Amino acid sequence: MMKKATLTVSFESEKMDALTYHMAKKDTDLQTELEDTVQKLYEKHVPQATREYIDDKLSRESAAKLKRPVRPVATGGSDNRLT
């Protein structure tokens, strides 16, 4: 799984209130809009070859995590002796 980074942006609080109010009226989520915008900036500024390298690296890491063997869980000493 890819680690997430957190961005901090300063914006006038009254403008923020107006923005979230009007976005809510249109059933639009600010977080989703910001993520889409950052993705577009990434695609615009990061060269295609670099994006392909990163995508390949992330897919290999995901595949490696899926292939890890699952260890059996110890059940804590249940005793099957007959008495």
C-alpha positions as CSV (number, residue, x, y, z in Angstrom):
1,M,0.0,0.0,0.0
2,M,1.2,3.4,-0.9
3,K,2.1,5.8,2.0
4,K,0.1,9.0,1.9
5,A,1.5,12.5,2.4
6,T,-0.5,15.3,4.1
7,L,-0.7,18.7,2.5
8,T,-1.4,21.8,4.5
9,V,-2.9,24.8,2.7
10,S,-3.8,28.2,4.2
11,F,-7.0,29.8,3.1
12,E,-9.2,32.6,4.5
13,S,-11.7,31.0,6.8
14,E,-14.7,33.1,5.5
15,K,-13.8,32.0,2.0
16,M,-13.5,28.4,3.1
17,D,-16.9,28.5,4.7
18,A,-18.4,29.9,1.5
19,L,-16.6,27.3,-0.6
20,T,-17.7,24.4,1.5
21,Y,-21.3,25.7,1.7
22,H,-21.6,26.1,-2.1
23,M,-19.9,22.8,-2.8
24,A,-22.3,21.0,-0.4
25,K,-25.2,22.4,-2.4
26,K,-23.8,20.8,-5.5
27,D,-23.0,17.5,-3.7
28,T,-19.3,18.1,-4.2
29,D,-16.6,17.2,-1.7
30,L,-13.7,19.5,-1.1
31,Q,-11.3,16.6,-0.2
32,T,-12.1,14.8,-3.5
33,E,-11.7,18.0,-5.5
34,L,-8.3,18.7,-3.9
35,E,-7.1,15.1,-4.5
36,D,-8.2,15.4,-8.2
37,T,-6.4,18.7,-8.6
38,V,-3.2,17.3,-7.0
39,Q,-3.4,14.3,-9.3
40,K,-3.7,16.6,-12.3
41,L,-0.6,18.6,-11.1
42,Y,1.3,15.4,-10.7
43,E,0.4,14.2,-14.2
44,K,1.3,17.7,-15.6
45,H,4.7,18.1,-14.0
46,V,6.1,14.6,-13.5
47,P,7.5,13.1,-16.7
48,Q,5.7,10.1,-18.1
49,A,8.8,7.8,-17.6
50,T,9.0,8.7,-13.9
51,R,5.2,8.1,-13.4
52,E,5.6,4.7,-15.2
53,Y,8.5,3.8,-12.9
54,I,6.6,4.7,-9.8
55,D,3.5,2.9,-10.9
56,D,5.5,-0.2,-11.7
57,K,7.3,0.0,-8.3
58,L,4.0,0.3,-6.5
59,S,2.4,-2.6,-8.3
60,R,5.4,-4.8,-7.6
61,E,5.2,-3.9,-3.9
62,S,1.5,-4.7,-3.8
63,A,2.1,-8.0,-5.5
64,A,4.8,-8.9,-3.1
65,K,2.5,-8.2,-0.1
66,L,-0.2,-10.5,-1.6
67,K,2.3,-13.4,-2.1
68,R,3.5,-13.4,1.5
69,P,2.7,-16.7,3.2
70,V,0.0,-16.7,5.9
71,R,1.2,-18.2,9.1
72,P,-1.3,-20.4,11.0
73,V,-2.5,-18.9,14.2
74,A,-1.8,-20.7,17.4
75,T,-5.0,-21.6,19.2
76,G,-3.7,-21.4,22.7
77,G,-3.2,-25.0,23.8
78,S,-6.5,-26.8,23.4
79,D,-6.1,-30.3,24.7
80,N,-7.5,-33.2,22.8
81,R,-6.8,-36.0,25.3
82,L,-9.6,-38.3,26.3
83,T,-10.3,-38.7,30.0
